């Protein structure tokens, strides 16, 4: 299997964007609204792990019962590396809906696109470098922004934005 071309590495994140459970739920429902007219879908492929929660919400909203996973690893808690396939899927993806939380540099998306080229790829969040690789998304954030998803954070004090800006 040949490797898809990769975009250039992005600059290190300088801004943080924490996402609450309520915000993620609202945005995943908005994604379902955008996808409703594009179906019907054979099923959903959730990109693990980040795509699991949005995929569950979209599956509920679109009444899709067949949900599978494509398992990849590319992130730790603060950085992105080369994606590794832990569990692939068979087929070309025709009629399937791929759901992920985020498209960032596009490395993971390019790999998923290569494996399931006929699937419709949808994410909740998109950064400019990866945006061309997805078909549908809800919110665009800057390439220099690190998104903190609710499963990765706990409530704590946060300095005002101006203080964070002054430290740069």
C-alpha positions, 0 to 999 in steps of 0.5 A: 500500500502506498503512502498518501502525500503529507502536508507540511508540518504546522507551527507549534500551537500557541493558543488553546481552545478548551471545548466543553461537553455541551459545546461538543454535543451542540457542534456534533448535532450541528454536524448531523444537521449538515449531513442529513441531506447527504445520506442515506448512509450504510453506517458510520466509521469513527476514527478512534479515539477522538471520533468516538464521541462525535460519531455516537452523537451523529449516529443517534441523531441520524438513527444510524445503528451500524458503527465501526471504527478505524483505529489510528494513533497519532497524538499524545496529550500535547503533540502530533506524530506520524499516524499509525494504523492499529485497526484498518477496515476493508472496502473503499468506504462507498456509502459510509460516513467517516466521523472524527473530532478534528482534522489538524495537519491532515496526516491522519485524514490523508491516511484515512482517505487513502484507505476509504477513498469513497467515504464521506469524511466529516469532522467537528473541527477543522484547521486550515492545513487539513480542511481540504481533506474533509468533505464537511466540518462545523468549526474552523480554528487556527492552525496555531490552536491546540484544542482541548477536548472535554475528555482530556481536561478537568476544571481548573483556573485559567489565566485571562487571555491577555496574560497568555498573550503577554507571555508569548 
